[in-house]
Amino acid sequence: MTADIVNLNRFRKGKARAEKGAIAAENRARFGRTKAEKERQKSETEGETRRLEAHRREEPSEPRD
Protein backbone atom coordinates (compact mmCIF):
# COMPACT_ATOMS: atom_id res chain seq x y z
CA MET A 1 0.00 0.00 0.00
CA THR A 2 1.21 3.41 -0.85
CA ALA A 3 0.39 6.56 1.01
CA ASP A 4 -1.67 9.26 -0.64
CA ILE A 5 0.39 11.96 -2.25
CA VAL A 6 -0.11 15.24 -0.45
CA ASN A 7 0.76 18.64 -1.80
CA LEU A 8 2.58 20.17 1.18
CA ASN A 9 2.10 23.71 -0.08
CA ARG A 10 -1.67 23.24 -0.24
CA PHE A 11 -1.68 21.61 3.20
CA ARG A 12 0.37 24.48 4.68
CA LYS A 13 -1.89 27.14 3.17
CA GLY A 14 -5.03 25.32 4.31
CA LYS A 15 -3.70 25.13 7.85
CA ALA A 16 -2.87 28.86 7.80
CA ARG A 17 -6.38 29.67 6.53
CA ALA A 18 -7.95 27.61 9.31
CA GLU A 19 -5.84 29.37 11.94
CA LYS A 20 -6.75 32.80 10.55
CA GLY A 21 -10.41 31.79 10.48
CA ALA A 22 -10.28 30.78 14.14
CA ILE A 23 -8.63 34.08 15.09
CA ALA A 24 -11.23 36.00 13.06
CA ALA A 25 -14.09 34.18 14.79
CA GLU A 26 -12.58 34.97 18.18
CA ASN A 27 -12.19 38.65 17.24
CA ARG A 28 -15.79 38.83 15.99
CA ALA A 29 -16.98 37.50 19.33
CA ARG A 30 -14.69 39.79 21.32
CA PHE A 31 -14.96 43.07 19.40
CA GLY A 32 -18.11 42.73 17.31
CA ARG A 33 -21.18 44.83 17.89
CA THR A 34 -24.69 43.49 18.23
CA LYS A 35 -27.37 44.35 15.70
CA ALA A 36 -29.06 46.61 18.26
CA GLU A 37 -25.82 48.54 18.84
CA LYS A 38 -25.32 49.03 15.10
CA GLU A 39 -28.90 50.25 14.62
CA ARG A 40 -28.65 52.61 17.61
CA GLN A 41 -25.45 54.18 16.29
CA LYS A 42 -26.94 54.48 12.79
CA SER A 43 -30.04 56.26 14.12
CA GLU A 44 -27.90 58.60 16.26
CA THR A 45 -25.74 59.46 13.26
CA GLU A 46 -28.78 60.10 11.08
CA GLY A 47 -30.31 62.29 13.80
CA GLU A 48 -27.13 64.33 14.10
CA THR A 49 -26.96 64.75 10.33
CA ARG A 50 -30.60 65.83 10.19
CA ARG A 51 -30.03 68.34 13.01
CA LEU A 52 -26.97 69.82 11.30
CA GLU A 53 -28.78 70.09 7.97
CA ALA A 54 -31.73 71.80 9.67
CA HIS A 55 -29.43 74.44 11.15
CA ARG A 56 -27.51 75.05 7.95
CA ARG A 57 -27.56 78.61 6.73
CA GLU A 58 -28.72 79.18 3.22
CA GLU A 59 -26.12 80.54 0.85
CA PRO A 60 -27.14 83.84 -0.74
CA SER A 61 -27.94 83.43 -4.41
CA GLU A 62 -26.32 86.76 -5.33
CA PRO A 63 -23.06 87.97 -3.83
CA ARG A 64 -23.34 91.23 -1.92
CA ASP A 65 -21.08 94.10 -2.97
C-alpha positions, 0 to 999 in steps of 0.5 A: 500500500502506498500513502496518498500523495499530499501537496505540502504547499496546499496543506500548509496554506489550508492550515494557515487559513484555518488558523486565521479563520479561528482568530477572526471568529474569536475577534468577531466574538470579542470586538463585534457589535450586536445588531441593536448597537449598530442600529442605535449608532446608525439612528444617532448618526442620522439624527445628528446629520438631520439636526446639522442640515436643519441648522444650515444657513442658506447661501445667498444666491447673489453675492453682496457688494 
